Amino acid sequence: MRKSRIPVWVLVSFRRLGMNESRLLDNYPTLTATDLANAWAYATAFSNEIEIAIGENDED
């Protein structure tokens, strides 16, 4: 089983900035399209958690 250390909130942030999936996959070559689909599903299921993480990291 592969594991990735890219937080879902980071992917969501880039997506909100207009980065499409193709570009995300180019910038993160360890990710697959399935990984992104899983990330979006996680972000939807845990949207409050994602918003908190984005907010905490925007302050830095």
A tleap script that builds the chain and sets N, CA, C and O, in Angstrom:
source leaprc.protein.ff14SB
mol = sequence {
  NMET ARG LYS SER ARG ILE PRO VAL TRP VAL
  LEU VAL SER PHE ARG ARG LEU GLY MET ASN
  GLU SER ARG LEU LEU ASP ASN TYR PRO THR
  LEU THR ALA THR ASP LEU ALA ASN ALA TRP
  ALA TYR ALA THR ALA PHE SER ASN GLU ILE
  GLU ILE ALA ILE GLY GLU ASN ASP GLU CASP
}
set mol.1.N position { 0.833 -1.190 0.000 }
set mol.1.CA position { 0.000 0.000 0.000 }
set mol.1.C position { 0.875 1.250 0.000 }
set mol.1.O position { 1.776 1.388 0.827 }
set mol.2.N position { 0.605 2.145 -0.921 }
set mol.2.CA position { 1.350 3.405 -0.978 }
set mol.2.C position { 0.775 4.384 0.034 }
set mol.2.O position { -0.414 4.366 0.355 }
set mol.3.N position { 1.665 5.234 0.521 }
set mol.3.CA position { 1.204 6.297 1.411 }
set mol.3.C position { 1.767 7.616 0.932 }
set mol.3.O position { 2.887 7.681 0.425 }
set mol.4.N position { 0.992 8.653 1.093 }
set mol.4.CA position { 1.418 9.984 0.694 }
set mol.4.C position { 1.382 10.892 1.911 }
set mol.4.O position { 0.547 10.721 2.798 }
set mol.5.N position { 2.271 11.835 1.948 }
set mol.5.CA position { 2.331 12.781 3.057 }
set mol.5.C position { 1.807 14.154 2.660 }
set mol.5.O position { 2.098 15.137 3.342 }
set mol.6.N position { 1.061 14.246 1.600 }
set mol.6.CA position { 0.522 15.517 1.152 }
set mol.6.C position { -0.837 15.706 1.825 }
set mol.6.O position { -1.770 14.947 1.565 }
set mol.7.N position { -0.948 16.718 2.689 }
set mol.7.CA position { -2.227 16.922 3.373 }
set mol.7.C position { -3.345 17.276 2.386 }
set mol.7.O position { -3.124 17.991 1.408 }
set mol.8.N position { -4.517 16.776 2.656 }
set mol.8.CA position { -5.659 17.041 1.791 }
set mol.8.C position { -5.937 18.538 1.735 }
set mol.8.O position { -6.307 19.053 0.680 }
set mol.9.N position { -5.766 19.244 2.849 }
set mol.9.CA position { -6.051 20.681 2.850 }
set mol.9.C position { -5.153 21.420 1.856 }
set mol.9.O position { -5.566 22.429 1.283 }
set mol.10.N position { -3.930 20.928 1.648 }
set mol.10.CA position { -3.027 21.558 0.677 }
set mol.10.C position { -3.599 21.394 -0.730 }
set mol.10.O position { -3.623 22.346 -1.511 }
set mol.11.N position { -4.049 20.209 -1.041 }
set mol.11.CA position { -4.635 19.959 -2.360 }
set mol.11.C position { -5.882 20.800 -2.574 }
set mol.11.O position { -6.081 21.362 -3.651 }
set mol.12.N position { -6.723 20.887 -1.550 }
set mol.12.CA position { -7.934 21.702 -1.642 }
set mol.12.C position { -7.568 23.167 -1.855 }
set mol.12.O position { -8.204 23.855 -2.653 }
set mol.13.N position { -6.556 23.642 -1.151 }
set mol.13.CA position { -6.122 25.036 -1.314 }
set mol.13.C position { -5.667 25.315 -2.732 }
set mol.13.O position { -6.049 26.327 -3.321 }
set mol.14.N position { -4.859 24.432 -3.283 }
set mol.14.CA position { -4.404 24.617 -4.663 }
set mol.14.C position { -5.567 24.573 -5.641 }
set mol.14.O position { -5.618 25.340 -6.603 }
set mol.15.N position { -6.490 23.674 -5.384 }
set mol.15.CA position { -7.671 23.568 -6.253 }
set mol.15.C position { -8.458 24.877 -6.232 }
set mol.15.O position { -8.926 25.338 -7.273 }
set mol.16.N position { -8.603 25.467 -5.063 }
set mol.16.CA position { -9.324 26.736 -4.929 }
set mol.16.C position { -8.603 27.875 -5.641 }
set mol.16.O position { -9.231 28.843 -6.069 }
set mol.17.N position { -7.301 27.759 -5.763 }
set mol.17.CA position { -6.520 28.774 -6.468 }
set mol.17.C position { -6.567 28.582 -7.981 }
set mol.17.O position { -5.980 29.360 -8.732 }
set mol.18.N position { -7.273 27.536 -8.423 }
set mol.18.CA position { -7.464 27.325 -9.853 }
set mol.18.C position { -6.593 26.247 -10.464 }
set mol.18.O position { -6.608 26.059 -11.680 }
set mol.19.N position { -5.828 25.531 -9.641 }
set mol.19.CA position { -4.987 24.470 -10.182 }
set mol.19.C position { -5.864 23.266 -10.525 }
set mol.19.O position { -6.583 22.753 -9.667 }
set mol.20.N position { -5.805 22.821 -11.771 }
set mol.20.CA position { -6.620 21.677 -12.165 }
set mol.20.C position { -5.924 20.361 -11.778 }
set mol.20.O position { -4.766 20.350 -11.362 }
set mol.21.N position { -6.650 19.279 -11.925 }
set mol.21.CA position { -6.127 17.980 -11.495 }
set mol.21.C position { -4.878 17.576 -12.274 }
set mol.21.O position { -3.947 17.000 -11.710 }
set mol.22.N position { -4.862 17.877 -13.553 }
set mol.22.CA position { -3.689 17.536 -14.361 }
set mol.22.C position { -2.438 18.218 -13.815 }
set mol.22.O position { -1.378 17.602 -13.701 }
set mol.23.N position { -2.577 19.480 -13.487 }
set mol.23.CA position { -1.428 20.222 -12.945 }
set mol.23.C position { -1.035 19.712 -11.561 }
set mol.23.O position { 0.151 19.621 -11.242 }
set mol.24.N position { -2.032 19.380 -10.740 }
set mol.24.CA position { -1.727 18.800 -9.428 }
set mol.24.C position { -0.925 17.511 -9.589 }
set mol.24.O position { 0.054 17.287 -8.877 }
set mol.25.N position { -1.344 16.676 -10.519 }
set mol.25.CA position { -0.643 15.413 -10.747 }
set mol.25.C position { 0.773 15.654 -11.275 }
set mol.25.O position { 1.695 14.910 -10.943 }
set mol.26.N position { 0.941 16.683 -12.089 }
set mol.26.CA position { 2.284 17.030 -12.569 }
set mol.26.C position { 3.170 17.522 -11.427 }
set mol.26.O position { 4.350 17.179 -11.355 }
set mol.27.N position { 2.591 18.330 -10.534 }
set mol.27.CA position { 3.362 18.888 -9.424 }
set mol.27.C position { 3.613 17.891 -8.301 }
set mol.27.O position { 4.572 18.033 -7.543 }
set mol.28.N position { 2.769 16.902 -8.196 }
set mol.28.CA position { 2.911 15.858 -7.173 }
set mol.28.C position { 2.929 14.494 -7.861 }
set mol.28.O position { 1.921 13.787 -7.850 }
set mol.29.N position { 4.049 14.121 -8.454 }
set mol.29.CA position { 4.104 12.893 -9.261 }
set mol.29.C position { 3.849 11.604 -8.482 }
set mol.29.O position { 3.618 10.559 -9.091 }
set mol.30.N position { 3.885 11.655 -7.158 }
set mol.30.CA position { 3.579 10.443 -6.388 }
set mol.30.C position { 2.072 10.206 -6.284 }
set mol.30.O position { 1.640 9.125 -5.884 }
set mol.31.N position { 1.272 11.217 -6.643 }
set mol.31.CA position { -0.183 11.077 -6.587 }
set mol.31.C position { -0.730 10.481 -7.881 }
set mol.31.O position { -0.153 10.635 -8.957 }
set mol.32.N position { -1.844 9.807 -7.742 }
set mol.32.CA position { -2.570 9.279 -8.898 }
set mol.32.C position { -3.943 9.955 -8.963 }
set mol.32.O position { -4.360 10.627 -8.020 }
set mol.33.N position { -4.617 9.772 -10.060 }
set mol.33.CA position { -5.970 10.309 -10.193 }
set mol.33.C position { -6.884 9.722 -9.118 }
set mol.33.O position { -7.772 10.413 -8.617 }
set mol.34.N position { -6.678 8.477 -8.766 }
set mol.34.CA position { -7.457 7.845 -7.697 }
set mol.34.C position { -7.175 8.516 -6.361 }
set mol.34.O position { -8.091 8.718 -5.564 }
set mol.35.N position { -5.915 8.862 -6.109 }
set mol.35.CA position { -5.570 9.579 -4.875 }
set mol.35.C position { -6.333 10.898 -4.788 }
set mol.35.O position { -6.858 11.254 -3.732 }
set mol.36.N position { -6.390 11.622 -5.913 }
set mol.36.CA position { -7.114 12.896 -5.911 }
set mol.36.C position { -8.606 12.680 -5.679 }
set mol.36.O position { -9.232 13.423 -4.923 }
set mol.37.N position { -9.168 11.678 -6.317 }
set mol.37.CA position { -10.588 11.383 -6.107 }
set mol.37.C position { -10.850 11.079 -4.631 }
set mol.37.O position { -11.846 11.527 -4.063 }
set mol.38.N position { -9.956 10.321 -4.025 }
set mol.38.CA position { -10.094 10.028 -2.597 }
set mol.38.C position { -9.922 11.283 -1.747 }
set mol.38.O position { -10.617 11.452 -0.745 }
set mol.39.N position { -9.010 12.155 -2.136 }
set mol.39.CA position { -8.799 13.410 -1.410 }
set mol.39.C position { -10.048 14.279 -1.470 }
set mol.39.O position { -10.445 14.862 -0.461 }
set mol.40.N position { -10.675 14.371 -2.646 }
set mol.40.CA position { -11.884 15.191 -2.771 }
set mol.40.C position { -13.023 14.592 -1.951 }
set mol.40.O position { -13.799 15.325 -1.338 }
set mol.41.N position { -13.126 13.288 -1.937 }
set mol.41.CA position { -14.163 12.641 -1.127 }
set mol.41.C position { -13.930 12.902 0.352 }
set mol.41.O position { -14.870 13.174 1.098 }
set mol.42.N position { -12.682 12.819 0.770 }
set mol.42.CA position { -12.338 13.098 2.172 }
set mol.42.C position { -12.659 14.556 2.501 }
set mol.42.O position { -13.233 14.846 3.550 }
set mol.43.N position { -12.290 15.463 1.611 }
set mol.43.CA position { -12.531 16.889 1.839 }
set mol.43.C position { -14.027 17.182 1.968 }
set mol.43.O position { -14.434 18.032 2.760 }
set mol.44.N position { -14.824 16.486 1.198 }
set mol.44.CA position { -16.272 16.660 1.280 }
set mol.44.C position { -16.809 16.111 2.600 }
set mol.44.O position { -17.637 16.747 3.253 }
set mol.45.N position { -16.342 14.947 2.980 }
set mol.45.CA position { -16.821 14.300 4.204 }
set mol.45.C position { -16.379 15.029 5.475 }
set mol.45.O position { -17.081 15.018 6.486 }
set mol.46.N position { -15.216 15.655 5.408 }
set mol.46.CA position { -14.653 16.316 6.587 }
set mol.46.C position { -14.367 17.794 6.288 }
set mol.46.O position { -13.291 18.308 6.592 }
set mol.47.N position { -15.350 18.457 5.692 }
set mol.47.CA position { -15.148 19.840 5.257 }
set mol.47.C position { -14.795 20.780 6.402 }
set mol.47.O position { -13.990 21.693 6.218 }
set mol.48.N position { -15.380 20.576 7.582 }
set mol.48.CA position { -15.041 21.437 8.722 }
set mol.48.C position { -13.576 21.298 9.095 }
set mol.48.O position { -12.898 22.293 9.348 }
set mol.49.N position { -13.094 20.085 9.131 }
set mol.49.CA position { -11.691 19.823 9.443 }
set mol.49.C position { -10.769 20.491 8.408 }
set mol.49.O position { -9.751 21.084 8.766 }
set mol.50.N position { -11.132 20.388 7.146 }
set mol.50.CA position { -10.330 20.980 6.072 }
set mol.50.C position { -10.313 22.503 6.211 }
set mol.50.O position { -9.258 23.123 6.074 }
set mol.51.N position { -11.468 23.106 6.481 }
set mol.51.CA position { -11.548 24.563 6.636 }
set mol.51.C position { -10.692 25.043 7.799 }
set mol.51.O position { -10.026 26.074 7.697 }
set mol.52.N position { -10.705 24.309 8.898 }
set mol.52.CA position { -9.883 24.670 10.056 }
set mol.52.C position { -8.407 24.600 9.689 }
set mol.52.O position { -7.644 25.512 10.005 }
set mol.53.N position { -8.003 23.527 9.028 }
set mol.53.CA position { -6.602 23.372 8.639 }
set mol.53.C position { -6.160 24.476 7.685 }
set mol.53.O position { -5.062 25.015 7.822 }
set mol.54.N position { -7.004 24.811 6.730 }
set mol.54.CA position { -6.670 25.884 5.790 }
set mol.54.C position { -6.537 27.198 6.554 }
set mol.54.O position { -5.585 27.950 6.348 }
set mol.55.N position { -7.489 27.466 7.427 }
set mol.55.CA position { -7.448 28.700 8.213 }
set mol.55.C position { -6.210 28.799 9.083 }
set mol.55.O position { -5.591 29.860 9.162 }
set mol.56.N position { -5.844 27.713 9.732 }
set mol.56.CA position { -4.660 27.708 10.594 }
set mol.56.C position { -3.382 27.932 9.787 }
set mol.56.O position { -2.451 28.586 10.258 }
set mol.57.N position { -3.343 27.398 8.598 }
set mol.57.CA position { -2.131 27.519 7.791 }
set mol.57.C position { -2.092 28.801 6.968 }
set mol.57.O position { -1.021 29.197 6.509 }
set mol.58.N position { -3.222 29.455 6.773 }
set mol.58.CA position { -3.238 30.758 6.119 }
set mol.58.C position { -2.660 31.843 7.021 }
set mol.58.O position { -2.178 32.870 6.545 }
set mol.59.N position { -2.714 31.603 8.313 }
set mol.59.CA position { -2.214 32.581 9.286 }
set mol.59.C position { -0.703 32.648 9.297 }
set mol.59.O position { -0.135 33.652 9.728 }
set mol.60.N position { -0.037 31.601 8.833 }
set mol.60.CA position { 1.437 31.559 8.882 }
set mol.60.C position { 2.081 32.473 7.892 }
set mol.60.O position { 3.308 32.541 7.822 }
savepdb mol mol.pdb
quit
